Amino acid sequence: MTTESSPITQERHGDVLVLWSDNPPVNALGAAVRIGLAEGIEAAAADDGVKAVIIACRGKTFFAGADITEFTKPPVQPLLPELVDRIEALDKPVIAAIHGTALGGGCEVALASHYRIAVPSAKLGTPEVKLGLLPGAGGTQRLPRAAGVELALEMVTKGDPISAGDAHKAGLVDRLAGADSLIADALALANEVKDVRPIPRVSEKPLAHDPAVFEGFRKANARRFRGLDAPEANIACVEAATKMPYAEGVQIERQSFMRLMFGVQSAALRHIFFAERKASKIDGIAEDIALRPVNRVGVIGAGTMGGGISMNFLSAGIPVTIVEMQQDALDRGTGTMRKNYEATAAKGRMTAEQVEGAMSLLKPSLSLEDLADCDLIIEAVYENMDVKKDIFGKLDRIAKPGAILASNTSYLDINEIAASTSRPQDVLGLHFFSPANIMKLLEVVRGDKTADDVLATAMAVAKKIRKVAVVAGVCHGFIGNRMLMPRQIEANRLLLEGATPEQIDRVHVEFGMPMGPFQMADLAGVDIGWHRDPTRIEDIRDQLCAEERWGQKKGAGFYDYDDKRNPSPSPRVAEIIQEWRDKTGTPQHEVTDEEIVERTLYPMVNEGALILAEGKAQRASDIDVVWVYGYGWPPYRGGPMFWADLEGAKKIVAGMEKHGFEIAPLLREKAEKGERFNR
């Protein structure tokens, strides 16, 4: 029998035994849960009075996965593969009663059960691939047998859950329960099937398939899976399920799981998983600090950033007052917001009612005075210190006491902005990334005088609008853009020394970035931050801007673009680069791919070390979160500081010294002591 401290309790309903899991918050399949379930299955097997078993969970969800924290600890029996085999081997019907989510190991427990019943709102999925893994408890073998090869491939390689309704149509779920009658309906099902023989076991189901499906699937998803090990391992395991008996396929699955588990990519993805959760914790501030209410938000500026920022709050059900100086700019901004919502609705991700509901929460205005009732006011205007200080001076007079005043600045000094008010304790930075309604990262910039409850409230609000927030200190460019600058500087120097934009960008894309430095410049706009004087030409970028090669929006930047914005190398840019090589007398040499990595990526790590030493980031993993969620650093490389740990600080120092860089003291210290940034 289960012990008093076990998260699993046994409850009899006539001749049906219900095994209840109560392991908040998500009924993770940790050691205690596995032990309790195994004991329950053994008890059912030994008791002639038990004719069927129901596995159910208390709280908000069915088993939502394994306990990831156990991955690096000594194993505790029974392991999940053994447990699910015991469940399936029981000679009495086992029914999985699913609500909330049955994810990962939870889905595998359901697959090992003989019958599955779910409430309509439930979701089932195998998200292990997002941690660089595969379902390692028979999931890749049972899922195609239960739901078909095509759906299994989608689920195991992409990791997105499916609805109970879709699972029911596919045969993954046997019956849908009433929204409020899951256990009653599960008991009814148990009584229906308790004497039915043979007991249906998924592992014994025949599996029909078309071999061409696999190659077609690989080709269709080649771009999405680029650089990733886990999707192909998942495909290969599902393929094995179609070619060999279950017992042999499971062996292939287990070998693949262990190979991925101890591989670099899974370690990196698990690092980011935990780093994201760690980033929400603020050092030195109590978790139970009282937060300020945020019931209405004000946004100044209805341009691309202001509109995108507003949409985050509207989508979360928080009313927004948006202010512009001119009516046409206001109309244009609110019109764009509506178009964005309608485009989302056209893709089936929102209903027309939800679009109207979000827009009904928006109050457009031409007067800053209308922000007087807002609890949080976000300035999203042109990146100019004088303009921002003028606005904050006015907000100081208009905003109610206790209102939080935030700037969406990308680089500027929050302390200087705060000093233009009489309430610097209420001021901080909220640096959204473009497009602000889509990008997940939010840098929350803590000024020298920002109050603890203001910072804590901003982090809580970020969570409410579904952003991944990271606390940053005040410095030019904060965390992300500060680390971007040395990369861009070196990329431009490399052009003068013999590299091409195509070579530099290719190295970054092969590393795993969505685009290289010059592709990024063309996308964002080569003219961003340009002084706008075509007679003042001091470098290659000035030359491009003077010729109105402003990037994709002009059909020409570092690359030439066709009418579909497909890039091609530009003969004119090659001429400009050569002109500047001649003009500056820069010595030429053959630039290798290795040199590009050493001179563009290593300096980012060096800058990260400076940021940490200065206390501008709370922890190395926060820097990794910023770069993964804000700049497209490949998650399977874990962020720049995690990657640095893999490369080794000693190697990075040696690579930088070769090119004459000044080494950050903390980086040199890590190299000398053989230490890591992430412990």
Secondary structure, DSSP 8 states (H G I E B T S, - for coil): ---TT-SEEEEEETTEEEEEE--TTTT---HHHHHHHHHHHHHHHH-TT--EEEEEE-TT-S-----GGGGGS---SS-HHHHHHHHHH-SS-EEEEE-SEEETHHHHHHHHSSEEEE-TT-EEE-GGGGGT---TTTHHHHHHHHH-HHHHHHHHHH---EEHHHHHHHTSSSEE--TT-HHHHHHHHHHHHTT-SS---GGGS-----THHHHHHHHHTTTTTTT-SHHHHHHHHHHHHHHS-HHHHHHHHHHHHHHHHTSHHHHHHHHHHHHHHHHT--TTS-TT------S-EEEE--SHHHHHHHHHHHHTT--EEEE-SSHHHHHHHHHHHHHHHHHHHHTTSS-HHHHHHHHHTEEEES-GGGGTT-SEEEE---S-HHHHHHHHHHHHHHS-TT-EEEE--SSS-HHHHHTTSS-GGGEEEEEE-SSTTT--EEEEEE-TT--HHHHHHHHHHHHHTT-EEEEEESSTTTTHHHHHHHHHHHHHHHHHHT--HHHHHHHHHHHT-SS-HHHHHHHH-TTTT----TT---SHHHHHHHTT--BGGGTBSSEEE-TT--EEE-HHHHHHHHHHHHHHT-------HHHHHHHHTHHHHHHHHHHHHTTSBS-HHHHHHHHHHHS---GGGT-HHHHHHHH-HHHHHHHHHHTT----HHHHHHHHHT--S--
